[in-house]
Amino acid sequence: MERMRSVFFSAAFLFTKFLKNSNTSIPAASGSVWRMVHYVTEQRGRLNSSDYRLYFKTAEGKYLSPFHDIPLYVADDQVFLHMVVEVPRWSNAKMEIATKEPLNPIKQDVKKGRLRFVANIFPHKGYIWNYGAFPQTWEDPNHTDEETMCCGDNDPIDVCEIGSKVCVTGQVIQVKVLGILALIDEGETDWKVIAINKEDPDASRLNSIDDVRRIKPGQLEATVDWFKKYKMPDGKPENVFAFSGQFKDKDFALEVIQSTHSYWKALVMRNEMKDGEIVGPLKCSNEEASAVVQAAAEYGEALPVPSEVNRWHFLTK
């Protein structure tokens, strides 16, 4: 329960209905603000520093949570899903939705006091897809998956978007699910959904995991190789997978996503009391949300990326 007490906060849960049919996809940069079709993202702090935060708000200026307030499904037919891009392809900074902070901004992960960057393991330069998460999903750490026999990792479900366009952090795109990989990360289930941007030139031809094998040969093998080795430069062993590292098909993936959506619904409806605290998302006024953002570090010039981030690592097979 201690793990759950301070986990998830939302400042704009009531705006979900407003965003139900939004098509947030095309960004344009201007200073510290990225303007989207139906909302803006606001930068605070300095990029490549531990105080950097990327906050989300509607076009009307109401702050929202990219975890709780952006709908999972684009429409009722559930053909396309919204994906929040955390890490653009070819970049190294491990950016992620801050599930334990008010408003759930995107920030760079910190481990043992140091900003996290994924290593370049030859021939992979940084992340090899646009990497992010599905909003309104949650891998429940108290639920043991019947297939993997491991609990969830306490985060929204991860997505690898394999299209040709390099996205930007904070961009919300509409994607089509193609399949899923079950990474077992330190004893926890960490699903990796394979998806394609709705606007990608190959989107109409990619409708299954077998289509990926046929149209993008080597993509799936590279994905397994990446997840297997990405922690090895830090002295850790190879990662392992459920299903012997085999990808499951689209229908299986959609069932997993729906289950994590159900766990998220249970989370936000929870009203348990523990030592006087309400477990679950925090709903606050826009004035209170604005105060959270204003209290964050002032936006400033990005810090340089450490030189070691550009190093290539060559691992023996």
N, C-alpha and C positions, 0 to 999 in steps of 0.2 A: 504493500500500500504506500510506503514511503516514496517509492519510485513514481507513483501516480499522483501524489499530492500537488506537485507544482508543474505538472506536465504541459497542459495545453490551455492556451488563452486565445480568445477571439473578441475583438472589439466591435465587430460589425455583422454579427450573425443575422440581424434583422434585414440586412441588405441582400441576402441570398436571392430572394424572390426577384429583386430588381435586376440581378445579373443572370437570371435563368437562361435567357436567350442571347447573351452577348457573344460577339465574335471578336475577341481580343487577340489581335495577331500582328499588326504592323506598327513597329515602334519608330520614333524619330527622336534623336537626342537633342537636348537643349539644356546646357549647364548641368544642374544636379537633378533634372527631371526628365524621365522618359515618358513621352506621351503615347498612349495606346488608344485604340478605337473607343473603348468605353471606360477607361480608367487611366490613371497616371501612376508611375512609381517614383518615389522620392528618395534620393540618396542622402544619407547622413554619414558623417565621419569621412575617413579617407580610405579609398580602395587599397587593398593589400595591407590593411592594418586590422587589429582586433576590434576596433571601434566602428568599423564600417557596417552600415545597415541599409537595406533597401526596403522601404515601406510601400505599401499598396494603398490606393484610394480610388474612389469613383471619380468620374468626370466632374461631378458636383462638389468634390472635395471632401467626401466622407471617407474616413479611413476604414480599411477592411483587412481581413486576414486571408492570405492566399491559401491557407490550410483549410479554413472553415467556410469561407464566404463565396468562393468561386465554385459554381456547381460542377460536379463530376461529369455529368452527361450534358452534351450540347443541346439535345432535344429528347423528347420522350421515346423516340425509337431507339435510342442508345447506340446508334451506329458510330458516332464520333464522340470522343471524350476530350475534355480540356486537360492540357498538360502545362504545368508551371515549369518553365526552363530555369534550372538553377546553374548549370554549367554549360557554356557553349562548347561545341566540338573544337578540338585541338588546344584547348586551354588546360591549365594545370591546377588552378586554385579550387579547393574543395568547398564550393559554396552550397549552402543548404538552408531550407526553411527552419527558422529557430522556433521549434515547437514549445520550448519552455519560456519564451519571452512574450510579453504583451504585444498584440498585433501580429505576431509571428513573421517578422521581417526576414529577408534573406541575409545571411551573414556568412563569413568564412569560418569553417570549423577550426577549432583550436584543440590541440592535444598536448598534454604535458607542457603547457605554456607557450607552445609554438604554433604558428599558423600552419595549416595542413595544405600541402601541394602534392598531387599525385606525381609519381616519377615517370620519366620517359623511358619505357622499357622497349628497346628496339624490337620491332620496327614501329611501335606505337607512340605517337606524339601526344602526350596528355590524354584527355578523354577522347575516345574515337567515335562518339556520337554526341548529339545534343542530349544532355542528361538532366533529368528532373524528376518530378513527382506528380501523381494524380491528386488533386485536391479532394477533400471529403473522403479520404480513405485512411485507414489506420491498421497497422499490423499489431494486433493485440498481444502484448507480452505475457498475458495470463492465459492465452489459448494455445494449446498444442495442436498443430496442424496434423490431420490424419494421414496425409501423404508423406510429409517430411519428418514427422515425429519430433519436431522442434517448435518452440514458441516463436511468436512474432518479434520483430526487432524494435517495436515501440515508435515507429515512424510511419509517415505516409508511404504508400507503395511506390517503388522507383520505376522510372521509365527511360528506356534507351530509344531515342528517335533517330532512325537511320537514313533520313532524307539527305538531299544534297545541299540544302541551305544551312549556313552556320547562323544559329540564332543568337540572341543576347540574353544575359541574365535578367530575369524578371518578365520575360516575354511569355505570353500565354497563347498557345497554339491549339488547334483542333487536330486530333490524331485518330488514326484507325489502328486498332489492336491487331497484331499478327501472331503473337505467340508469347511464351514466357519461359524463363530459366529460373531454377531454384538454387540460389547460392545459400550455402550454410556458413554463416559468418560468426565465428566464435560461439557455436552452439545455438545460434538463432536463425530462423528462417528469414531470408532477405530476398524476396522475389524481385526479378528484373524483367519487366515487361518490354517486349520488342514492339515498336509502333512506327508508323509512318505519318508524316505531316500530310494533312488533307490537301494542301496546296502543292505538294511535291509533284514533279513531272511524272514520276513512276507510281503515284498513288493508285491510279486506276488499275494498274497491272499487279499490284501487291495486295493480295487479299488473304494470304495464309502464310504459315511458316515455310511451307514447301515452295511458295512463290519466291521467298527470300533466297532460298538455296539456288533456285533456278536463275533469277534475275540479278542477284548480287552474290555470286559465288565467292566464298571465303569470308563473308561478313559474319556469319554465325560462329565459324571456327575462331575468327579473330576475337569475337566477344567472349567466348569461353576462355581463350588464352589470356585476355586482358584481366578478367576477374580472377583467374587462377593465380596470376603472378603479381598483381599490382601492389601487394603488401611486402613482397619479398625484399625489395631494396631496404626496408626497415628492419630486416633480420627475421621476419616472420616466415613460417612455412607456407607452401602453396595452399590456397583455399580449396575447399571441397564443395561438391554439389550433390543435391538429391537427384534421383533418376539417372545416375552415372553421367551427369553433365549433358543429358539430352534435353532438347527444347520440347516443351509441350505445346499443343496446337492452340488455335485461336479460341475455340470453345472452352477449353480448360482455363485459358488465361482470363476470359471474361467471367467465369465462375469465381476464380480467385479474387478478381477485382471487386465483384459484387459482394463477396463475403467481407472484404476489408471495408467496403462502403457500409455494410451492416454493422461492423464493429465500430466504425466512426459514429454512426447514428446512435448506438448505445452509449458511446462515450459522451456525446454532447447532451444527451437526455438524462445523463446520470445526475443525481441530486443527493449524493451521499454526504454525510457530514463526518469529518474527521478532525478532532481537536479544534472545532469551531470553523473549519475551512470547508468550502464547497469544492468537491472534486469535479473538475470539468471546465469547460470554456468560461471565460470571464466576459460578460456582456456589459459594456459601459457606454456612456454617452460620447458623442463626437468631441465634445469639449475635453473630456477626460482622455480620449484617444489622442487628440492634438497635443495635450500636455505631455503624453508619453514620447511623442516624436520630438517635441521641442526640447525635452530633457536629454535627448541623444546628442552625441557629439556633432558639432557644426560641420557641414560639408566642406571638404577641402581637397587639395590636389593629391592625386594618388601617390602612394609611396612606391619606390622602385621594387621590382620583383627580385628576390634574392638570386644571386648568380647561380647557385647550385641547382635551381629549378630547371635550368636549361641543360643540365648534364644528361648524357645518354647512359643508360644501364644495359649491359649485355649479360644475359643470363644463360648458363649452360642448360641444355635440354636433358 
